[in-house]
Amino acid sequence: MNNIKLLKIKKPALYRLIGGIAVLASLFIQTAWANNIQDQINGLTLHSTRVIYPHDAKNGVTYTITNNTAIPYLLQARLLPWEGNSSSKTANENTETVDENLTAFIALPPLQRFEPGETLTLRILQKHHLLTQDKESIAQLSLTAIPAQSKEAAEGAQMILAVQNNLKLFYRPAGLPEHHLDNIAEQLQF
C-alpha cells in the first residue's frame, strides 16, 4: 500500500522531468534546424543597407548583390530623391533631406539580367558636383528585382511580384567634422 502512495507522489515529478527533457531536446533540435537554414540562404543578398559616397570617390563607389535563388532576375538599379519624413531634418542638422540635385548620381548598369548564383557589382557614379558641401546629402538607391517566368507558367493565370529594396545613399562632402566613437561615448548622459 505504501508503494502505491509513493508512486502517486512521484508521478508529477517524473512528468516534470520528462517535460523538461523534452523542452531541452526541442531547443537543441530547433538550433540545429536554424543552423541548417542559415547554410541554405535563398534569395537576393544585399551587401549592406547603406551606401556611403565620400567626396573623394573619383571612380564612384561599388555595391554588390548576390542571387542565391534558382531563377534569374532582371535587376533595375536607380537613384531617387530621399522620401524620408521632414522631421528628420530637425533631428540632425548635418544631413540635408531635400535636394533637387540628387539626380547627380547614376547606378551602372541600370538594368541587368541577374543569373542564379551570380554576384553583381553596381557602380554608383556622381554625374556632376552640384551638391551642397556644408551638409551630407541623402538619396535613395532603389533596387527592383523582377523574377523570370517560364513559357509554361505564362499561359495560365498568375501573379508575379517584383521585390523592391530602397537603400540610403549618403554623400559626405569634405568639410564635415569627423565623429570619433570615443568623443560620442563621452557625450552620452544617463
DRENBA-247369 format. One line per 2 residues: number of its first residue (from 1); their letters; for each residue z, y, x of C-alpha. Coordinates in pm, whole numbers, padded with zeros to 5 digits. Layout:
// residues N
NUM) a) Z Y X | ... $
END
This chain:
// residues 190
1) mn) 00000 00000 00000 | 00083 00240 00280 $
3) ni) -00253 00168 00441 | -00438 00276 00127 $
5) kl) -00248 00607 00115 | -00313 00659 00485 $
7) lk) -00689 00610 00436 | -00691 00854 00145 $
9) ik) -00524 01121 00355 | -00761 01078 00649 $
11) kp) -01086 01076 00448 | -01110 01457 00411 $
13) al) -01050 01498 00783 | -01315 01235 00852 $
15) yr) -01559 01414 00622 | -01491 01741 00803 $
17) li) -01552 01574 01137 | -01880 01419 01020 $
19) gg) -01985 01751 00865 | -01906 01938 01187 $
21) ia) -02107 01691 01394 | -02400 01722 01150 $
23) vl) -02391 02103 01175 | -02386 02092 01556 $
25) as) -02671 01840 01563 | -02881 02056 01331 $
27) lf) -02820 02360 01553 | -02941 02169 01859 $
29) iq) -03248 02047 01670 | -03331 02399 01549 $
31) ta) -03304 02530 01906 | -03546 02262 02024 $
33) wa) -03788 02348 01743 | -03766 02719 01827 $
35) nn) -03848 02646 02192 | -04142 02432 02083 $
37) iq) -04272 02706 01853 | -04233 02964 02131 $
39) dq) -04453 02748 02354 | -04724 02742 02086 $
41) in) -04761 03113 02009 | -05052 03154 01771 $
43) gl) -05203 03493 01701 | -05304 03808 01882 $
45) tl) -05065 03901 02161 | -05033 04272 02237 $
47) hs) -04933 04374 02590 | -04682 04636 02471 $
49) tr) -04604 04854 02172 | -04658 05184 02353 $
51) vi) -04920 05324 02588 | -04827 05592 02841 $
53) yp) -05113 05810 02968 | -04992 06008 03272 $
55) hd) -05164 06334 03369 | -05290 06190 03698 $
57) ak) -05472 05887 03547 | -05823 05989 03655 $
59) ng) -05973 05647 03571 | -05777 05614 03248 $
61) vt) -05520 05351 03157 | -05569 04989 03054 $
63) yt) -05426 04790 02767 | -05458 04412 02729 $
65) it) -05469 04188 02422 | -05485 03807 02418 $
67) nn) -05638 03595 02142 | -05414 03287 02105 $
69) ta) -05592 03160 01794 | -05866 02902 01740 $
71) ip) -06111 03151 01586 | -06294 03452 01729 $
73) yl) -06218 03804 01610 | -06407 04129 01606 $
75) lq) -06173 04387 01761 | -06215 04756 01682 $
77) ar) -06021 04999 01902 | -05999 05370 01824 $
79) ll) -05767 05662 01885 | -05647 05868 01590 $
81) pw) -05410 06162 01543 | -05049 06055 01504 $
83) eg) -04935 06048 01142 | -04560 06039 01203 $
85) ns) -04311 06236 00997 | -04296 06607 01062 $
87) ss) -03918 06590 01112 | -03974 06414 01446 $
89) kt) -04089 06743 01598 | -03748 06896 01545 $
91) an) -03573 06586 01676 | -03749 06602 02013 $
93) en) -03889 06936 02119 | -04065 06787 02424 $
95) te) -04307 06593 02205 | -04594 06752 02018 $
97) tv) -04672 06560 01700 | -04967 06754 01563 $
99) de) -05255 06839 01793 | -05617 06887 01691 $
101) nl) -05731 06781 02039 | -05612 06420 02015 $
103) ta) -05973 06314 01990 | -05963 06388 02363 $
105) fi) -05918 06011 02414 | -06158 05722 02369 $
107) al) -06100 05347 02388 | -06364 05134 02557 $
109) pp) -06508 04906 02432 | -06475 05047 02080 $
111) lq) -06599 04722 01921 | -06584 04382 02091 $
113) rf) -06614 04015 01997 | -06289 03851 02097 $
115) ep) -06316 03475 02167 | -06029 03222 02134 $
117) ge) -05812 03215 02446 | -05972 03533 02583 $
119) tl) -05776 03825 02724 | -05945 04156 02652 $
121) tl) -05871 04466 02856 | -05929 04802 02688 $
123) ri) -05972 05114 02897 | -05845 05437 02746 $
125) lq) -06008 05747 02890 | -05949 06116 02841 $
127) kh) -06274 06289 02742 | -06159 06647 02806 $
129) hl) -05845 06821 02930 | -05761 07049 02636 $
131) lt) -05419 06901 02560 | -05113 07119 02599 $
133) qd) -04945 07096 02939 | -04593 07204 02837 $
135) ke) -04522 06915 02595 | -04602 06550 02555 $
137) si) -04880 06478 02308 | -04880 06171 02089 $
139) aq) -05175 05982 01946 | -05225 05653 01769 $
141) ls) -05413 05360 01923 | -05545 05170 01624 $
143) lt) -05647 04808 01686 | -05820 04632 01395 $
145) ai) -05883 04257 01427 | -06138 04115 01183 $
147) pa) -06144 03732 01175 | -06474 03544 01195 $
149) qs) -06579 03335 00899 | -06789 03021 00885 $
151) ke) -07105 02993 00677 | -06945 02722 00461 $
153) aa) -06648 02944 00383 | -06874 03238 00297 $
155) eg) -07022 03051 -00001 | -06701 03030 -00205 $
157) aq) -06466 03294 -00334 | -06224 03405 -00066 $
159) mi) -06021 03695 00058 | -06032 03788 00427 $
161) la) -05763 04013 00568 | -05810 04224 00878 $
163) vq) -05498 04291 01082 | -05448 04649 01200 $
165) nn) -05188 04741 01462 | -05109 05107 01523 $
167) lk) -04952 05178 01861 | -04822 05504 02002 $
169) lf) -05008 05665 02290 | -04812 05929 02481 $
171) yr) -04991 06179 02705 | -04749 06303 02972 $
173) pa) -04853 06628 03144 | -04747 06715 03499 $
175) gl) -04498 06994 03421 | -04238 06793 03228 $
177) pe) -03897 06732 03386 | -03823 06375 03484 $
179) hh) -03547 06195 03296 | -03342 05952 03502 $
181) ld) -03128 05690 03330 | -02820 05793 03530 $
183) ni) -02845 06152 03403 | -02895 06038 03046 $
185) ae) -02600 05798 03066 | -02373 06081 03183 $
187) ql) -02469 06288 02877 | -02355 06020 02629 $
189) qf) -02042 06104 02435 | -01829 05865 02233 $
END
